[in-house]
Amino acid sequence: MNTIDKDKAVKADKDHKEKVNWIAEIRGLALMLLAVLAFHSLVAKPFYIPSTSMMPTLYVGDRLVVSKYPYGWSWASASFHLLPRGSWRIFGSTPEYGDIVIPVHPVRDEDYIKRVVALPGDRIAVRDGRIILNGVPVKREVVPPLHIPFEPELLCEGAPCLSAFTNYLVRDANGKQYFEVPAYRETLPNGATYLVIDHLEDQPLDNFDEITVPQDHVFVMGDNRDHSADSRELYSPRGLMGPVPLENIGGRAEFITFSLDGSTTWNPISWFESLRGDRAWTTLRPARAEQGATSE
């Protein structure tokens, strides 16, 4: 074989080695995507908070981890709602009082995030904003007003700031603005305790006639009681239209990974300046107080 033939053979061998096996590449990519989808559907997935309905526990801009296995698996567990709706559950269990869960809207494929305040078989009513559970007012204590950061990018509509908390906007001695919002500490019968905001009088959802939560359902509410579309909305598709079937719960909120205040721009420096450092790795499991369900 002469030199030219040798060069051609070497080149052909090199071209053969460098040729991409696209079928193998696509198969590898598909397997990777399936693995990610399976992890998000069966183990845990990220979740973004887009509204104020769970303040003060959750702020707009919080990023969470939601675990998928605590209550078993159902159609609602699948990411992107890829499975058809159904009443089946695998290894199903019932949430506890105070758990923050991810219910899927009964009509739309839309994830909500709310707190469990009544379990299957419970009788629940709301009077003047107070939860009445099995005929007993849930313990609720007045706490000092909460200081919520003034973040126009997330909490305001239009200029000047038109927020649900506009009437509570104050300025400290250094000129810094924040919302000083009245709050309460609520404690459920198992001792789960957390803060709620209830600042409006005589709003429609402050009064809710007693119902019995059906079996395999839970009743959920937002911590920002005057601005939450939840189980109290029996007839409006804006809310969850009553107690939530357990098969419609897609997971439990576990902890905050990081949080952004809405001031992020194209400038990389703003990516760090907009971080709310004090919120990262905050657990979302409710604290436990001494059990009891007496009124304030």
N, C-alpha and C positions, 0 to 999 in steps of 0.2 A: 504494500500500500504506500503510495507516494505521500509527500507532505501535504499536498492539497486535500487528498482524500482523508488523511488523518484529521486535518483541521475541520473538515465538514462533519466527520463523525463526532468529534468532540463538541462542536456547536450543536449538532442534533441532540446529543445526549444531554447537554446543558439546557436546551429548550424544553426537552421532555421533563426534566426535573423541575424547571421553573413554572411549568404549566399548572395553573390553579385548578384544583378539583372543586368546581363550583357546587356540585351536588353535595359533597361532603361538608363544604362551608355552610351551605344553606341548612343542611340537617343539623349541624352543630349549633347554629344560631337559633333554629326552631326549638331544639331541646333546651337551650338556655332560657328562652322566653317562657317555655312551658314550666320550667323549674321555678322561675320567678312568679309566674301566675299561681302555681300550686302553693308556694310559700305564702303569698299574699292571701290566698283563699283559705288555707288550712291552719296557718300559724300566726302571722301578724302582718299588718300593713300600715303605711303612713296615713295620716288624716290631717286635713287642714281645716281650721275654724274660720268660716266666712261671715259669721253674724255674732250679735251681742246676746243671743238668747241664753247662754250659759254663764254670763258674767255674774259674779266676780270670779268664779272658778276658772273660766276660760275666756281669754281675750281674743278678739279678731287678730289673726296673724299667728296664733299658736300653731305649732306643728306637733302632732301626737303620734304615739304608737298605739294601735288598736290590736288587741289579741283576739284571735278567731275561735279558740277552742274552749273557753270557760263554760259555755252553755251548750256545747255540742255544735254540730254543723247542720245547715239547712240550705235551701236555695239562696238565702240572703248572705251566706258566707262567701259565695263566689264573687271575686272581684269583677267589676264592670257589669255585674248582674247578668252574667252569661247564661245562667240556668233559668228555666221556666219556674214560675211561682208554684208552690205546692205546700201541703200541710205536713210533710214529712220532716223528721229530725233524726239525726244519728247521735247516740250518746247524749241525748238532751238532758239539760238540768235547768233549774230556775234561778234567775238572778237574785241577789240579796237586796234588802232595803239599802238605798244610797248608792248603788252601783251606777256608774255613768255608762250608758249603753248606746249602741248605734242602731236605732230602728229604721227600717226602710218604709217610706210612705206607702199606705195601703193601695194607692192607685199608680203613682208615679215611681219610676226607678230612681228615687232620690234619697240619699242618706241624710238622716237627722242625727242629732246628738242630744240626749236628754238624761235625766236622773230618774231612777226607779223609786217611786214613793208609795206604791201599793202593789201587793202580790196577789196571786190567784185566790179568790174567795174573800178578800178584804172588801169591806164597805168603805167607800171614800166619798167625801163631799168637800167643798171649799166654801167657807163663809167669811166674807170680808177679807179675803186673801189668806185665811188660815186653813190649813189642811185639817179635816176632821176624819180620823182613821178609826173605823169600827166604833164610832160614836164618841171617841175621845179626841180632844184637840191635841195635835202633835205639838210637842214642846217647842216654843219659839221665844228667844230672848233678844231684847234690843242690845246691839253692840255699838261701839263708837262708829261714826260715819266713815265710810271707806274713801280713800284717796285713789281715784282712778286717773291715770295719766291723760292729759289733754293731747290727743293724737288726731288732728284734723283729717289726715289721709284715710283713717279707718273709721272714725266715729262721727264724722260730720257730713251733712248733705248741704252743699252750697256754702256761700259765704255771705254774711258771717256764719259761724258754726251753728247749724241747726241739728242738734243731737237730742236724743231722748232725755239726756241729762243736762240740757242747756241751762235750766234753772238752777243747777247746782255748780255752775262754773265759778271758780274763785281764783284769786291771785294771791300768792304769798308775798312776804316782805321783799323777796329777791326778784319779784316780777314773774315768777314761774306760775303758769296756769295749770289747774287740774280740776277734776270734778269731785266734789265732796258729797257723796251719795249716802242716804240713810240705808242701814242694813240690819239684818237679823241673823242670829244663829239658830238653825233648825236642827232638831235631834229626833231621829226616827226610833221606833220601838227597839231595834237591835243595837242602839247606841251610835249608829252612823250619824255624824254631825258635820255640818258644812254651812257656809254663809249663803244667804239669798238677798236679793234686792227686791223691794216691794215699795215703790214710792208714789204710785198713783192711787187716788181714791175713786171708788165706784167705776172702775173699768170693767167691761163685760165679764172677763174671766175670773174676777175676784169672787164670784159666787157661782157655785156649781152644785146642782141637786145630787143627793146621794145616789150612787149606783153600786152594784156589786161587781167586782172584777171577775170576769168569767174564768173558768179553769183554763190553764195554759195561756194566760194573758198576764200582762203587767200594765200598770198605769204609770205614765211618765210625765214629768214636768221639767221645764227649764228653770235654772236658778235665778234668772232675771225674770221674775214672775209676771211683770206687766208687759213684757216684750218677748213672749215665747209662744210659738204655735205648737201646741203639744196635745196630750190626750184630752184636755179640756175642750178642745174644738171638736165637738161631736158631729157637726153638720157641715162645717166648712172644709173644703179640700186644702185650704191653706195650712191646716194643722194635721194631726194624726188621726182625727176622727174617732176618738175613743181609745179604750185599752188596746194595747199592741199585742197581737199573737206572738208567741215565743218564736215561731218559725220565721218571723219578720225581723228578728234581731240578729244583726250581722257581726256582733262582737262587743268587747268591753274596752273602754278607754283605760290605758294603764299609766302613761306618764308623758310629759312634754319633753320633746327632744330639743327644740329651739323655738324662738319666737322673734318675729320682726314687727316693728312698730309702724310700718307703712311708708317710711321715708326713704326707702331704698331707691337709688337711681342707677344710671349706667356707670357711675363712678365707683370703682371697686372699694374706695375708702368708705362709701356709704353703706356697703354691705356689712361692715363691722360696726359702724356707728348706729345702725338701725336695730342691732341685736338687743333684745331685752335679756341681759345676762342673768338677772335674778330669777327668770322663769325656767331656764333650762334644767332638765332632769327632775322637775317637780312631779311627785306622784299624784295620780288622780283617784287613788283609792281613798274613800272617806275616812277621816279620823274617827276614833271610837271614844264615846263618852260613857259615863255610867248609864246603864239602860233605864229607860223610863219614857213615858208618853204623856206627861202632865203639861198643862198649859202654863204660860208665863205668870 
